[in-house]
């Protein structure tokens, strides 16, 4: 049994990573500040699936608060220590970061620095950092490899993640911490973030609400199912020295075609209102995942049709409360 310290454990990806590690018999110490970046009921739902499980402990903690984080880390580390720190906590969302960039820098950069310092102090040799495909900016080649330019981010969110990546490299270089950075590409699935299009389409079409669509719908995304992302993240726990690795889906789809897919699965027609495309939005993304296959033996396994079906089925089971989740907060 190994022990892992997971940040943002009530988040979409982190909660699934924690579940899979617990399923495999490991111990997980999870922290989250349960902030209101989006409707906190979604975080409470995910956390509720974890709190009663054996070998799981939770602490309400803000990773940007150095003293609070250090106190909880010291209390849970004890004599056992941790086999790895998995930093999946983040202020995410490209548009909101334009309105409040300070919050993004605080969580994504200062929070990462605080965790790296604890790895140094406690001689923890493995650090995983969640990053984003948004670092590739506006003119990335498609599919996008890890070698593509990532120093021209379009929003403070991507800039803060790039800053966290650079900090992680510095601590790898100075203190020989084994660092794996994952650049995730548009993750979706059951209990997805309500500020992302997949959850919104499920809710808005089910409930007969108007789809508020930025742009003409011809922009495309390479969506990645959450189980694939969680599985890849766990594979990255092995020694890799220092690596930046894309995790992304093998299929891309235009937003208009995605809407039609949801309409078919739900059995309702969508009412769509178009708005100007947001300057922080990327026109397209698609991951080159050859490196993930080479280093981790990883490939996405869940096809888009199956993943969307799973999300729709989850929403229908949880509809009584999921229909009330706010999607107007971001």
N, C-alpha and C positions, 0 to 999 in steps of 0.2 A: 504493500500500500504506500502510495506517495501522497504528499501534502502540497496543495496548491493554493495560492493567494490570488483570488480573482476580483478585480475591480469592476464596478458597473454591473454587479451580478444580477440586478433586476432588469437589466437591459435586454434587448431582443436577442442579440448574439450570445452575450455572456451567460444568460440563463440557460440557453441550450448547451453551451460548452460545459457548464456546471453539471447539468443533468447527465450528460454522457460520461463525464469523469466519475460521477457518483455511481452510475450504472456499472462502471468497470472496477468498482471497489475502492476508489481513492477517497481521500479526505479533502474537503473544500472549505476554505475560509473565504466567505464572500463579503464584500463591502459595497455600499451604494449610498448616496445621499438622498435618493428618491426625490430629486428636484422636479420642478414643474415645467421642464422644457417642452413636454407634451403631457397630455392627460395622465395624471399619476395613477389612475385606476388600472391602466395597462401594466404598469410596473408592479403594482400590488398583486395583480393576477399572476404574473410570472413568478414573483417572489413566493406567493402562496403555494406554488407547486414544489418549492424547495425546502421551506422552513421546517417541515416535519420529517424530513429524510434523515436517516442515520448518516453520521460523518459529515454533516453540514452545519456550519455556524455562520451567523450573520451579524454584522455590525453596521450600524448607521454611521457612515463616515464620509467626509468630503476629502477627496485626495488632494485638493488644492490647499487644505488646511494642514500645514506641516506638523504642528504639534499634535493635533487630533489623530492624524494618520499614524504618526510615529508611536503614539501611546497604544493604539489598538494593534498595531503591528507587533510591538514588543510583547503585549499581553498574549497574543495568539501564537507568536513564534516559539516562545518558551525554550525548552531544551531540544525540541524536535526540529525546529527550523522549517524551511520550505524548500521543496524541490524546484519550484519556479514561481515567478510572479507573472501573471497573465493580465496585462493592462488593457481591458476592454471598455473602461470608462471613458466617456467623451461627451463633449457638447457637439452634437452632430446637426447637420442641416445647412445647406449652402446659403439659403436666402436669409434665414434668421441671423446668420453670422454677419451679414452686411449691416444689420440694424444694431447689433450689440457685440462688436468684435472683442471687447474686453473680457467678457465671460468666456469666450472661446479660448483666448490666450491663457486665462487663469486655469481652466480645467485641463486643456490639452497640452499645454507646455509646462506650466508650473506643476500641475499634478504629475505629469510624467517625470519631471526632474525630481520631485519628492520621492517617487517610487524607485528611481534609479539610485538615489542616495541611500535608500534603505537596503537595496541590493548590495551596494558597496559596503555598508556598515555591517551587514549580517552575512556577508560572503555568500550571497545567493548567486549562483552561476548561470541561471537561465532566466531570460526576460523576453516575453512576447509582447509586442505592441501592435494594436489595431490601427491601421492607417486607411487610406481611402484612394480610390481611383481618381478622385477629384484633383489630386496633385498633378495629374498629367495635363491639365489646362485645356485650351480651346482647340489646338491644332495637332493633337496626338495622332500618330498613324494608327490605323485599324487593321487587324487587332493590335493592341498596345502591349509591348513588352516592357519589362522592368528597366530596360536600357533607354527607353524614351525619355525625353526631357521632362523634368518635374520641378523646375525652378521658376515657372511662370504661372502660379495658381491664380484662379479667377476670383476667389473669395477669401475672407479671413479664415473660414473653416479649413480650407485646403492649406492655406499658409501656416496655420497653427499645427496641422498634422505634419507638414514638411519640417517645421521646426522641431517637433517631437522626434521625428526620424533622425535628424541631425544630432540631437542630444543623445539619443540612444547609441549612435555610432561613437560619439565622444567617450561615453562610459565603457563601451566595448574596447576601444583603443587604450584607454587609460587603466582600466581595472580588469581587463580580460573577462568581461561578462559576455556570455554567449547570447546573442541577440537575434531574434527572428521578427521581422516586420512584415505584416500581411497588409497588402493593399486590396481591400474588399471592393467588389463591383456590385452595387445595387442589390442588396439582400432582401428577400421576401419570404413569406411563409406564415403559418398560424401564429397569432399573437404578434404580428408585425407592428412596427412603429406606425402610429396613426397619422404622422406627418408625411408618410410616403404614399406613393400613388396606389400601390397594391391594396393596402387596407382601405384607402378612400374609395376605390372603385367597388370593393366588396360592400362597403357600408352604403355608399350613395346609391348604387343601383338597387340593392335590396330594399332600401327605404324610400325609393322614389325621389331622391334628392338630386338637384342639378349638379352635374359634374362641372367643376370650375377648372378649365384646362388652359394652361399657359402655352401659347403657340398654336400651330396648326395641327399638331398631333403627328406630324411626320418625323419628329425627333425619335431616335431609337435608343434602346438600352439593352445591355447584356445582363439580364436578371439572374441571380444566383440563389438557390434554395438554402434556407438557413441550416438544414442538416448537413449539407455539403460544406458550408462555411465552417460549421462547428467541428466537423470531422477533420478538415484540413488544418484548422487551428491546433487541434490536439496532436496531429502528426508533426507539427512544428516544434513540439516539446523536446525532440531529440537534439543532440549536439549538432549545430550547423555553423558554428563560428559567428559570422555576421552575414545575414542574408535578407534581402528584400524580395518578397514573393507575391505575385498576383494570385488571388483566388477569385475566379469569376465563372459565370455560366458559359456553356458552349453555344447557346442560342441567343440571338438578338431578335428584338421585335419592335416594330413601330408602335407608338402609343395608340394610334387609331386601331391597329389590329388587336392590341391588347384589350381595348374596350370592347371590341366585338367578341373576343374570347370570353370575357366576363358576362356579356349579355347572353351568350349561348348557354353558359353553365348555370346562370341564375334564372334564365327564362324571362327576362324583362329587358325592355329597350331603354337605353340611357338617354337622358336629356342633357345636352352638352352646351355650355356657354364658353366661347373662346375669349381669352385675354391675351394681351401682348406677351411674348416670351420674356422671361426674366433674364437680365444681363448676366446673372450669376450662374445660369443653367448652361450645361454642356449640350451641344447638339446631338452627340452620339458617344457611346462608349462600348468597347468590346475588349475582353481580356485575352491576351496571349498567355496561356497557362503551361507552356512547355517546361518552364523552370519548376513549377510545382510538381509536374509529373516526374521530372528527372530527379529532384531532390527528395520528394515525399512519396512518390508513387500515387499521387492524387489526381483524380479527374472528377468533374461534376457528374453525378449519377442520376439526379432527379430531373427529368424533362420538364419543360415549362408547363405543358398541358397538365401533367400530374401535380406539379406544385401549386398551380392555380386551383385545381380541383380540391386539393387538401386545404387551401386557405378558405375557399368557399364553404366547404363542409364544416370547418372549424367555426366559421362565422355563424353558420346556421345553428350549430349546437349552442353557441355562446351568445346568440342574438339578443336575448333579453337585456343583457348589460352592455354588450359590444355596440349595440345600436345607439347607446347613449354616450359613447366615447367621443369627446370633442375632437373635431378635425379642423376647427377654425382657429386654433391657437397659434399656428405658424403660417 
